[in-house]
Amino acid sequence: MDASEKLLITKSKNGDILAFEQLLSLYEKKAYNIAFRMMRNEEDAKDAVQEAFIKVFKSMKSFREESSFSTWLYRIVTNVCLDELRKRKKYASVSLEFEIESDRGTTHIELDKDEVTPEDLYERQEKKELVLDTINSLKEDYKTVVILRDIQGFSYEEIATILSCSLGTIKSRINRARNVLKDKLQAQMEL
């Protein structure tokens, strides 16, 4: 954590609204990106981020600075999204064509980069839909770790902190989720 962020955190803990807004602006894009990938809807993502920011504001004085502010914030965003998805009793899907925002810039990722013929485009769309449907069929714990690790690019340690789980649990969930995903995709391809 750099000195300017530490100062913003200290000021925010003391009730400085402007400092709090500046602090949130550092992480707003990534927070929205996480929420959008989980909620699959722009308005729901905005609502989730807004709710998370309110929770962060109300809990700011209790932030113990044991983890980075960004990890704490992303954990709250993830939990708000998971709570909302549980309330709805349905699963969100994930796009496999997306942009990842990070401190190093924006990275665009696509399922398949070669666009040669209309048949290729159709085939790619079918593959994408198959993968999305398969990800949607994963149980919530697995889908969450796939989104955070393989879509959002968080490290195992960050995911463990965000989900309040041990590192071993996260590694195990990611491994199991990938194996289940692979098995389901192979079964679908054989049909």
C-alpha positions in Angstrom: 0.0 0.0 0.0 1.5 3.3 -1.0 1.6 6.4 1.2 -1.1 8.3 -0.6 -3.5 5.4 -0.3 -2.7 5.0 3.4 -3.4 8.7 3.9 -6.7 8.4 2.1 -7.6 5.4 4.3 -6.7 7.3 7.4 -8.7 10.3 6.3 -11.7 8.1 5.3 -11.7 6.4 8.7 -11.9 9.9 10.3 -15.0 10.7 8.2 -13.5 12.6 5.3 -16.0 12.0 2.5 -13.8 13.5 -0.2 -10.9 11.2 0.7 -13.3 8.3 0.7 -14.5 9.1 -2.8 -10.9 9.4 -4.0 -10.1 6.1 -2.4 -13.0 4.4 -4.1 -12.2 6.0 -7.5 -8.9 4.0 -7.5 -10.8 0.7 -7.5 -14.2 1.5 -9.0 -13.6 0.0 -12.4 -12.3 -3.3 -11.1 -15.2 -3.5 -8.6 -17.7 -2.9 -11.4 -15.9 -5.4 -13.6 -16.2 -8.1 -10.9 -19.9 -7.2 -10.2 -20.7 -7.2 -13.9 -19.1 -10.6 -14.5 -21.1 -12.1 -11.6 -24.4 -10.4 -12.1 -24.3 -10.3 -16.0 -26.4 -7.2 -16.1 -25.2 -3.6 -16.1 -27.9 -2.2 -13.8 -27.5 -5.1 -11.3 -23.8 -4.6 -11.3 -24.1 -0.9 -10.7 -26.5 -1.6 -7.9 -24.2 -4.2 -6.3 -21.2 -1.9 -6.5 -23.3 0.9 -4.9 -24.4 -1.4 -2.1 -20.9 -2.6 -1.6 -19.6 1.0 -1.4 -22.2 1.9 1.2 -21.2 -1.2 3.2 -17.5 -0.1 2.9 -18.4 3.4 4.0 -20.3 2.1 7.1 -17.5 -0.3 8.0 -14.6 1.9 7.2 -13.6 2.5 10.8 -13.4 -1.2 11.4 -11.0 -1.8 8.4 -8.1 -3.3 10.2 -5.6 -3.0 7.4 -4.5 -6.6 7.7 -5.1 -7.0 4.0 -4.9 -4.4 1.3 -7.9 -2.1 0.9 -8.5 -3.4 -2.6 -8.8 -7.0 -1.4 -11.2 -6.0 1.4 -13.3 -4.0 -1.1 -13.4 -6.8 -3.7 -14.4 -9.2 -1.0 -17.3 -7.0 -0.1 -18.3 -6.6 -3.7 -18.1 -10.4 -4.3 -20.2 -11.0 -1.1 -22.9 -8.5 -2.1 -23.1 -10.2 -5.6 -23.3 -13.7 -4.1 -26.0 -12.6 -1.6 -28.1 -11.1 -4.4 -27.7 -14.2 -6.5 -28.7 -16.4 -3.6 -31.8 -14.3 -3.1 -32.7 -14.7 -6.7 -32.1 -18.5 -6.6 -30.7 -18.5 -10.1 -27.2 -18.5 -11.6 -25.5 -15.7 -13.5 -23.4 -16.5 -16.6 -20.0 -15.2 -17.6 -18.9 -13.8 -20.9 -15.8 -15.3 -22.4 -15.1 -12.2 -24.5 -14.3 -9.5 -22.0 -11.8 -6.8 -20.9 -9.9 -7.0 -17.7 -9.0 -3.7 -16.1 -5.9 -3.7 -14.0 -3.2 -1.3 -12.8 -1.2 -2.3 -15.9 -4.0 -1.4 -18.3 -6.8 -3.1 -20.1 -6.5 -6.6 -21.6 -9.1 -7.8 -24.1 -9.6 -11.6 -24.1 -11.6 -13.6 -26.6 -12.6 -17.2 -26.8 -11.1 -17.6 -30.3 -9.3 -14.8 -32.2 -9.5 -16.1 -35.8 -12.4 -14.6 -37.6 -12.1 -16.1 -41.1 -15.5 -17.2 -42.4 -19.2 -16.9 -41.3 -19.0 -20.6 -40.4 -16.1 -20.0 -38.1 -18.0 -17.2 -36.4 -21.0 -19.5 -36.0 -18.9 -22.3 -34.6 -17.2 -19.9 -32.2 -20.6 -18.6 -31.0 -21.7 -22.2 -30.4 -18.6 -23.0 -28.4 -19.0 -19.8 -26.4 -22.6 -20.7 -25.6 -21.6 -24.2 -24.7 -18.9 -22.9 -22.3 -21.3 -20.3 -20.8 -24.0 -22.9 -20.3 -21.5 -25.3 -18.7 -20.1 -22.6 -16.4 -23.7 -21.7 -15.4 -24.3 -25.4 -14.5 -21.5 -25.4 -12.0 -22.4 -25.1 -8.3 -22.1 -21.6 -6.9 -18.7 -22.1 -5.1 -17.1 -23.5 -8.3 -18.5 -20.8 -10.5 -17.3 -18.1 -8.2 -13.7 -19.3 -8.1 -13.7 -19.8 -11.9 -14.9 -16.2 -12.4 -12.4 -14.8 -9.9 -9.4 -16.8 -11.1 -9.9 -17.5 -14.8 -12.0 -14.6 -15.8 -10.9 -11.8 -13.4 -7.3 -13.0 -13.0 -7.0 -12.8 -9.2 -4.2 -14.8 -7.5 -5.1 -17.7 -5.3 -4.1 -15.7 -2.3 -6.4 -12.8 -3.3 -9.3 -15.2 -3.9 -8.7 -16.8 -0.5 -8.9 -13.4 1.1 -11.9 -12.3 -0.9 -13.9 -15.4 -0.1 -12.6 -15.8 3.5 -11.3 -19.3 2.8 -8.0 -21.0 3.3 -5.5 -21.1 0.4 -5.8 -24.9 0.3 -9.6 -24.7 0.0 -9.3 -22.2 -2.9 -6.8 -24.3 -4.7 -8.9 -27.4 -4.2 -12.1 -25.6 -5.4 -10.4 -24.3 -8.5 -9.0 -27.7 -9.3 -12.3 -29.4 -8.8 -14.2 -26.7 -10.7 -11.8 -27.0 -13.7 -12.1 -30.8 -13.7 -15.9 -30.7 -13.5 -16.0 -28.0 -16.3 -13.6 -30.1 -18.4 -15.7 -33.3 -17.9 -19.0 -31.6 -18.7 -17.5 -29.9 -21.8 -16.1 -33.3 -23.0 -19.5 -34.9 -22.5 -21.2 -32.2 -24.4 -18.7 -32.4 -27.3 -19.4 -36.2 -27.6 -23.1 -35.6 -28.1 
